[in-house]
Amino acid sequence: MQMLGMDFATTLNQWGIPGEGAYVRLSDLWIIPQSAPQSYFYSVLGVEHDLGASMNVNVQWLHQNVLPFTNRNNMASPLEPLAKENSLIFNQFDRQQDGIAVRLSEKG
């Protein structure tokens, strides 16, 4: 496995803006490459803001892109169950996935 990542954080007025990204290159030397996890790029971009003296809100956009993507859901092979399990474990059912996370927290 090889990984290259970066992150940043800045502010704009009263808003914090953090972000990070990483490319994960997985080995091509798997015993059964048709069922192995695939290399991917993952990134997070967020904004956060204090709501008064006791609360904080944080919203993040999450993005994953599997590069290159091979759909393993319809394999005509006895390896299909293993390939599906690896897709589940490594969250690689689709080429691209996006999500949003929202957190409202009380400052301690």
Rosetta constraint file for C-alpha pairs under 8 A:
AtomPair CA 1 CA 24 HARMONIC 7.02 0.50
AtomPair CA 1 CA 25 HARMONIC 5.70 0.50
AtomPair CA 1 CA 26 HARMONIC 4.54 0.50
AtomPair CA 1 CA 27 HARMONIC 5.57 0.50
AtomPair CA 2 CA 24 HARMONIC 5.88 0.50
AtomPair CA 2 CA 25 HARMONIC 5.10 0.50
AtomPair CA 2 CA 26 HARMONIC 6.50 0.50
AtomPair CA 3 CA 22 HARMONIC 6.77 0.50
AtomPair CA 3 CA 23 HARMONIC 5.67 0.50
AtomPair CA 3 CA 24 HARMONIC 4.53 0.50
AtomPair CA 3 CA 25 HARMONIC 6.19 0.50
AtomPair CA 4 CA 22 HARMONIC 5.51 0.50
AtomPair CA 4 CA 23 HARMONIC 5.37 0.50
AtomPair CA 4 CA 24 HARMONIC 6.72 0.50
AtomPair CA 5 CA 20 HARMONIC 7.39 0.50
AtomPair CA 5 CA 21 HARMONIC 5.54 0.50
AtomPair CA 5 CA 22 HARMONIC 3.98 0.50
AtomPair CA 5 CA 23 HARMONIC 6.36 0.50
AtomPair CA 6 CA 20 HARMONIC 5.65 0.50
AtomPair CA 6 CA 21 HARMONIC 5.60 0.50
AtomPair CA 6 CA 22 HARMONIC 6.49 0.50
AtomPair CA 7 CA 18 HARMONIC 7.58 0.50
AtomPair CA 7 CA 19 HARMONIC 5.58 0.50
AtomPair CA 7 CA 20 HARMONIC 3.97 0.50
AtomPair CA 7 CA 21 HARMONIC 6.38 0.50
AtomPair CA 8 CA 18 HARMONIC 5.73 0.50
AtomPair CA 8 CA 19 HARMONIC 5.41 0.50
AtomPair CA 8 CA 20 HARMONIC 6.34 0.50
AtomPair CA 9 CA 16 HARMONIC 7.23 0.50
AtomPair CA 9 CA 17 HARMONIC 5.61 0.50
AtomPair CA 9 CA 18 HARMONIC 4.11 0.50
AtomPair CA 9 CA 19 HARMONIC 6.33 0.50
AtomPair CA 10 CA 16 HARMONIC 5.99 0.50
AtomPair CA 10 CA 17 HARMONIC 5.28 0.50
AtomPair CA 10 CA 18 HARMONIC 6.38 0.50
AtomPair CA 11 CA 15 HARMONIC 5.55 0.50
AtomPair CA 11 CA 16 HARMONIC 4.46 0.50
AtomPair CA 11 CA 17 HARMONIC 5.72 0.50
AtomPair CA 12 CA 16 HARMONIC 6.48 0.50
AtomPair CA 12 CA 17 HARMONIC 7.44 0.50
AtomPair CA 14 CA 49 HARMONIC 6.52 0.50
AtomPair CA 14 CA 50 HARMONIC 7.71 0.50
AtomPair CA 15 CA 47 HARMONIC 6.55 0.50
AtomPair CA 15 CA 48 HARMONIC 5.69 0.50
AtomPair CA 15 CA 49 HARMONIC 5.00 0.50
AtomPair CA 15 CA 50 HARMONIC 7.89 0.50
AtomPair CA 16 CA 47 HARMONIC 5.53 0.50
AtomPair CA 16 CA 48 HARMONIC 5.01 0.50
AtomPair CA 16 CA 49 HARMONIC 6.34 0.50
AtomPair CA 17 CA 45 HARMONIC 7.49 0.50
AtomPair CA 17 CA 46 HARMONIC 5.67 0.50
AtomPair CA 17 CA 47 HARMONIC 4.64 0.50
AtomPair CA 17 CA 48 HARMONIC 6.57 0.50
AtomPair CA 18 CA 45 HARMONIC 6.12 0.50
AtomPair CA 18 CA 46 HARMONIC 5.43 0.50
AtomPair CA 18 CA 47 HARMONIC 6.59 0.50
AtomPair CA 19 CA 43 HARMONIC 7.43 0.50
AtomPair CA 19 CA 44 HARMONIC 5.41 0.50
AtomPair CA 19 CA 45 HARMONIC 4.31 0.50
AtomPair CA 19 CA 46 HARMONIC 6.12 0.50
AtomPair CA 20 CA 43 HARMONIC 5.58 0.50
AtomPair CA 20 CA 44 HARMONIC 5.37 0.50
AtomPair CA 20 CA 45 HARMONIC 6.66 0.50
AtomPair CA 21 CA 41 HARMONIC 7.29 0.50
AtomPair CA 21 CA 42 HARMONIC 5.56 0.50
AtomPair CA 21 CA 43 HARMONIC 4.02 0.50
AtomPair CA 21 CA 44 HARMONIC 6.38 0.50
AtomPair CA 22 CA 41 HARMONIC 5.70 0.50
AtomPair CA 22 CA 42 HARMONIC 5.38 0.50
AtomPair CA 22 CA 43 HARMONIC 6.40 0.50
AtomPair CA 23 CA 39 HARMONIC 7.67 0.50
AtomPair CA 23 CA 40 HARMONIC 5.86 0.50
AtomPair CA 23 CA 41 HARMONIC 4.31 0.50
AtomPair CA 23 CA 42 HARMONIC 6.47 0.50
AtomPair CA 24 CA 39 HARMONIC 5.55 0.50
AtomPair CA 24 CA 40 HARMONIC 5.38 0.50
AtomPair CA 24 CA 41 HARMONIC 6.23 0.50
AtomPair CA 25 CA 38 HARMONIC 7.79 0.50
AtomPair CA 25 CA 39 HARMONIC 4.60 0.50
AtomPair CA 25 CA 40 HARMONIC 6.70 0.50
AtomPair CA 26 CA 37 HARMONIC 7.41 0.50
AtomPair CA 26 CA 38 HARMONIC 6.42 0.50
AtomPair CA 26 CA 39 HARMONIC 5.13 0.50
AtomPair CA 28 CA 33 HARMONIC 7.05 0.50
AtomPair CA 29 CA 33 HARMONIC 7.30 0.50
AtomPair CA 30 CA 36 HARMONIC 6.61 0.50
AtomPair CA 32 CA 36 HARMONIC 6.58 0.50
AtomPair CA 34 CA 79 HARMONIC 7.55 0.50
AtomPair CA 34 CA 83 HARMONIC 7.06 0.50
AtomPair CA 35 CA 72 HARMONIC 7.54 0.50
AtomPair CA 35 CA 79 HARMONIC 6.64 0.50
AtomPair CA 35 CA 80 HARMONIC 7.46 0.50
AtomPair CA 35 CA 82 HARMONIC 6.08 0.50
AtomPair CA 35 CA 83 HARMONIC 4.03 0.50
AtomPair CA 35 CA 84 HARMONIC 7.75 0.50
AtomPair CA 35 CA 86 HARMONIC 6.82 0.50
AtomPair CA 36 CA 83 HARMONIC 6.81 0.50
AtomPair CA 36 CA 86 HARMONIC 6.69 0.50
AtomPair CA 37 CA 86 HARMONIC 6.09 0.50
AtomPair CA 37 CA 87 HARMONIC 6.77 0.50
AtomPair CA 37 CA 90 HARMONIC 6.59 0.50
AtomPair CA 37 CA 92 HARMONIC 7.68 0.50
AtomPair CA 38 CA 66 HARMONIC 6.59 0.50
AtomPair CA 38 CA 67 HARMONIC 7.03 0.50
AtomPair CA 38 CA 68 HARMONIC 7.29 0.50
AtomPair CA 38 CA 69 HARMONIC 7.10 0.50
AtomPair CA 38 CA 92 HARMONIC 7.69 0.50
AtomPair CA 39 CA 66 HARMONIC 6.01 0.50
AtomPair CA 39 CA 67 HARMONIC 5.59 0.50
AtomPair CA 39 CA 68 HARMONIC 7.05 0.50
AtomPair CA 40 CA 64 HARMONIC 6.94 0.50
AtomPair CA 40 CA 65 HARMONIC 5.59 0.50
AtomPair CA 40 CA 66 HARMONIC 4.18 0.50
AtomPair CA 40 CA 67 HARMONIC 5.21 0.50
AtomPair CA 40 CA 68 HARMONIC 7.83 0.50
AtomPair CA 41 CA 64 HARMONIC 5.69 0.50
AtomPair CA 41 CA 65 HARMONIC 5.17 0.50
AtomPair CA 41 CA 66 HARMONIC 6.36 0.50
AtomPair CA 41 CA 67 HARMONIC 7.25 0.50
AtomPair CA 42 CA 62 HARMONIC 7.60 0.50
AtomPair CA 42 CA 63 HARMONIC 5.70 0.50
AtomPair CA 42 CA 64 HARMONIC 4.45 0.50
AtomPair CA 42 CA 65 HARMONIC 6.50 0.50
AtomPair CA 43 CA 62 HARMONIC 5.94 0.50
AtomPair CA 43 CA 63 HARMONIC 5.24 0.50
AtomPair CA 43 CA 64 HARMONIC 6.54 0.50
AtomPair CA 44 CA 60 HARMONIC 6.52 0.50
AtomPair CA 44 CA 61 HARMONIC 5.63 0.50
AtomPair CA 44 CA 62 HARMONIC 4.63 0.50
AtomPair CA 44 CA 63 HARMONIC 6.39 0.50
AtomPair CA 45 CA 60 HARMONIC 5.59 0.50
AtomPair CA 45 CA 61 HARMONIC 5.32 0.50
AtomPair CA 45 CA 62 HARMONIC 6.78 0.50
AtomPair CA 46 CA 58 HARMONIC 7.04 0.50
AtomPair CA 46 CA 59 HARMONIC 5.50 0.50
AtomPair CA 46 CA 60 HARMONIC 4.08 0.50
AtomPair CA 46 CA 61 HARMONIC 6.16 0.50
AtomPair CA 47 CA 58 HARMONIC 5.84 0.50
AtomPair CA 47 CA 59 HARMONIC 5.51 0.50
AtomPair CA 47 CA 60 HARMONIC 6.57 0.50
AtomPair CA 48 CA 56 HARMONIC 7.13 0.50
AtomPair CA 48 CA 57 HARMONIC 5.55 0.50
AtomPair CA 48 CA 58 HARMONIC 4.26 0.50
AtomPair CA 48 CA 59 HARMONIC 6.38 0.50
AtomPair CA 49 CA 56 HARMONIC 5.75 0.50
AtomPair CA 49 CA 57 HARMONIC 5.48 0.50
AtomPair CA 49 CA 58 HARMONIC 6.66 0.50
AtomPair CA 50 CA 54 HARMONIC 7.79 0.50
AtomPair CA 50 CA 55 HARMONIC 5.89 0.50
AtomPair CA 50 CA 56 HARMONIC 4.31 0.50
AtomPair CA 50 CA 57 HARMONIC 6.39 0.50
AtomPair CA 51 CA 55 HARMONIC 4.97 0.50
AtomPair CA 51 CA 56 HARMONIC 5.38 0.50
AtomPair CA 51 CA 57 HARMONIC 7.05 0.50
AtomPair CA 52 CA 56 HARMONIC 7.98 0.50
AtomPair CA 53 CA 107 HARMONIC 7.83 0.50
AtomPair CA 54 CA 106 HARMONIC 5.64 0.50
AtomPair CA 54 CA 107 HARMONIC 5.03 0.50
AtomPair CA 54 CA 108 HARMONIC 7.60 0.50
AtomPair CA 55 CA 104 HARMONIC 7.15 0.50
AtomPair CA 55 CA 105 HARMONIC 5.68 0.50
AtomPair CA 55 CA 106 HARMONIC 4.51 0.50
AtomPair CA 55 CA 107 HARMONIC 5.56 0.50
AtomPair CA 56 CA 104 HARMONIC 5.80 0.50
AtomPair CA 56 CA 105 HARMONIC 5.26 0.50
AtomPair CA 56 CA 106 HARMONIC 6.31 0.50
AtomPair CA 56 CA 107 HARMONIC 6.87 0.50
AtomPair CA 57 CA 102 HARMONIC 7.44 0.50
AtomPair CA 57 CA 103 HARMONIC 5.75 0.50
AtomPair CA 57 CA 104 HARMONIC 4.54 0.50
AtomPair CA 57 CA 105 HARMONIC 6.42 0.50
AtomPair CA 58 CA 102 HARMONIC 5.78 0.50
AtomPair CA 58 CA 103 HARMONIC 5.12 0.50
AtomPair CA 58 CA 104 HARMONIC 6.47 0.50
AtomPair CA 59 CA 100 HARMONIC 7.16 0.50
AtomPair CA 59 CA 101 HARMONIC 5.74 0.50
AtomPair CA 59 CA 102 HARMONIC 4.53 0.50
AtomPair CA 59 CA 103 HARMONIC 6.47 0.50
AtomPair CA 60 CA 100 HARMONIC 5.59 0.50
AtomPair CA 60 CA 101 HARMONIC 5.10 0.50
AtomPair CA 60 CA 102 HARMONIC 6.47 0.50
AtomPair CA 61 CA 98 HARMONIC 7.20 0.50
AtomPair CA 61 CA 99 HARMONIC 5.83 0.50
AtomPair CA 61 CA 100 HARMONIC 4.66 0.50
AtomPair CA 61 CA 101 HARMONIC 6.59 0.50
AtomPair CA 62 CA 98 HARMONIC 5.54 0.50
AtomPair CA 62 CA 99 HARMONIC 5.02 0.50
AtomPair CA 62 CA 100 HARMONIC 6.01 0.50
AtomPair CA 62 CA 101 HARMONIC 7.67 0.50
AtomPair CA 63 CA 96 HARMONIC 7.43 0.50
AtomPair CA 63 CA 97 HARMONIC 5.79 0.50
AtomPair CA 63 CA 98 HARMONIC 4.56 0.50
AtomPair CA 63 CA 99 HARMONIC 6.59 0.50
AtomPair CA 64 CA 96 HARMONIC 5.65 0.50
AtomPair CA 64 CA 97 HARMONIC 5.23 0.50
AtomPair CA 64 CA 98 HARMONIC 6.53 0.50
AtomPair CA 65 CA 95 HARMONIC 5.70 0.50
AtomPair CA 65 CA 96 HARMONIC 4.50 0.50
AtomPair CA 65 CA 97 HARMONIC 6.62 0.50
AtomPair CA 66 CA 92 HARMONIC 6.97 0.50
AtomPair CA 66 CA 94 HARMONIC 7.66 0.50
AtomPair CA 66 CA 95 HARMONIC 5.07 0.50
AtomPair CA 66 CA 96 HARMONIC 6.41 0.50
AtomPair CA 67 CA 95 HARMONIC 7.51 0.50
AtomPair CA 69 CA 94 HARMONIC 7.86 0.50
AtomPair CA 69 CA 95 HARMONIC 5.53 0.50
AtomPair CA 70 CA 95 HARMONIC 7.99 0.50
AtomPair CA 71 CA 93 HARMONIC 7.20 0.50
AtomPair CA 71 CA 94 HARMONIC 7.36 0.50
AtomPair CA 72 CA 80 HARMONIC 7.02 0.50
AtomPair CA 72 CA 83 HARMONIC 6.03 0.50
AtomPair CA 72 CA 84 HARMONIC 6.48 0.50
AtomPair CA 72 CA 87 HARMONIC 7.54 0.50
AtomPair CA 72 CA 93 HARMONIC 7.66 0.50
AtomPair CA 73 CA 80 HARMONIC 7.17 0.50
AtomPair CA 73 CA 83 HARMONIC 7.67 0.50
AtomPair CA 73 CA 84 HARMONIC 6.22 0.50
AtomPair CA 73 CA 93 HARMONIC 7.52 0.50
AtomPair CA 74 CA 80 HARMONIC 7.38 0.50
AtomPair CA 75 CA 79 HARMONIC 7.66 0.50
AtomPair CA 75 CA 80 HARMONIC 5.47 0.50
AtomPair CA 76 CA 80 HARMONIC 7.09 0.50
AtomPair CA 79 CA 83 HARMONIC 6.11 0.50
AtomPair CA 80 CA 84 HARMONIC 6.07 0.50
AtomPair CA 81 CA 85 HARMONIC 6.25 0.50
AtomPair CA 82 CA 86 HARMONIC 6.30 0.50
AtomPair CA 83 CA 87 HARMONIC 6.19 0.50
AtomPair CA 84 CA 88 HARMONIC 6.22 0.50
AtomPair CA 85 CA 89 HARMONIC 6.19 0.50
AtomPair CA 86 CA 90 HARMONIC 5.95 0.50
AtomPair CA 86 CA 92 HARMONIC 7.95 0.50
AtomPair CA 87 CA 91 HARMONIC 5.52 0.50
AtomPair CA 87 CA 92 HARMONIC 4.66 0.50
AtomPair CA 87 CA 93 HARMONIC 5.56 0.50
AtomPair CA 88 CA 92 HARMONIC 6.56 0.50
AtomPair CA 88 CA 93 HARMONIC 6.96 0.50
